Structure formats: structure tokens, C-alpha cells
């Protein structure tokens, strides 16, 4: 899985990632017995973003700049 994605596929992945829960939000209480599978899926998407030189922590701001607070530093 080390191949780079096309720009349109990468953009689609970034959009989908913004709707995924954050890993810290995924608990057995909320997701039942599938919580580990959900965590694995989140990690797979994060890895693909990193392979394509995208910082997963910055994706939401890239996709939704109007609802992202400005940095203060």
C-alpha cells in the first residue's frame, strides 16, 4: 500500500475522514464488540493519508476551513 493516490481519490478520502469518529471517541461502550474493527479502519485511513503526505490532524481544516478556528501561534 505504498502507491500514491490520484488527487480526486485523495480528496474523497480526506472528506470521508472528516466524518469518521476520532479514535479517542471509539469505545466498547459506544461501538460494542466492533470497536476494535472501527479503530483498525481509522488507523488504515490515517496511514493512507500519511503515505500521501497528508497530515491527518490537518485534514478537517483543509476540508472545512470556514469552521476551523484560526491558529493563535
N, C-alpha and C positions, 0 to 999 in steps of 0.2 A: 504494500500500500504506500509506496513512496512516490508515485506519479502525481504530478501537479494536475489540478482540476482546471477546466475551462473557466473563464471569468463568469459566465452565466451560471454554471453549476456551483461555483464558489459563492456567488451572490445568493443563490437559492439556499445553500447550506447555512449561510450567515443568517438569513431571515428565519429559517426553521430553528436555529439555535437560540434566537431571541425569545422564542415561545417555549423552549424547554425549561423544565424546572432547574434551579441551581442545585448542585449536588448536596449542599447542606440542607436543602429542603426535603430531600428524599429520605424518608424514614420508614421503618417497617410498619409503624402505626398508620401512616398516611397511605402507603403503597402496598401493604400486605406482603405476602410471600414473594412478590415480584420486585421488591425494592432493589435487590442486587442486580437484577437484569436491567432495570432502569438506570442505575449507576453505571453499569457497563456501557450502555448506549450513550450516555452523556460523555463518558471518557473517550469512546470511539470518535464521536463528533469533535471533541476538543483536540484529539490527536490529528485528525484530518485538517482542522483549521491550522494547527501549528505546522504541519507538513507544507501547507500552502502559504506560510509566512504571515499568518493572521493571528494576532494575539486574542485569544478567546475573551479576555477581560475587557477588550475594547470594542467587541462586536456590537453590543447594544447601542453604544454611542454612534457607531458608524451607520447603523440601520435607522436609528431614531434620534438624530441629533437635536431635534426640537424638544424632546422630553428628557434630555440628559443635562444634568447641571454642569455649568462651566467649572473648569478646574480652578482652584484657588492658589495653586503653586506655580 
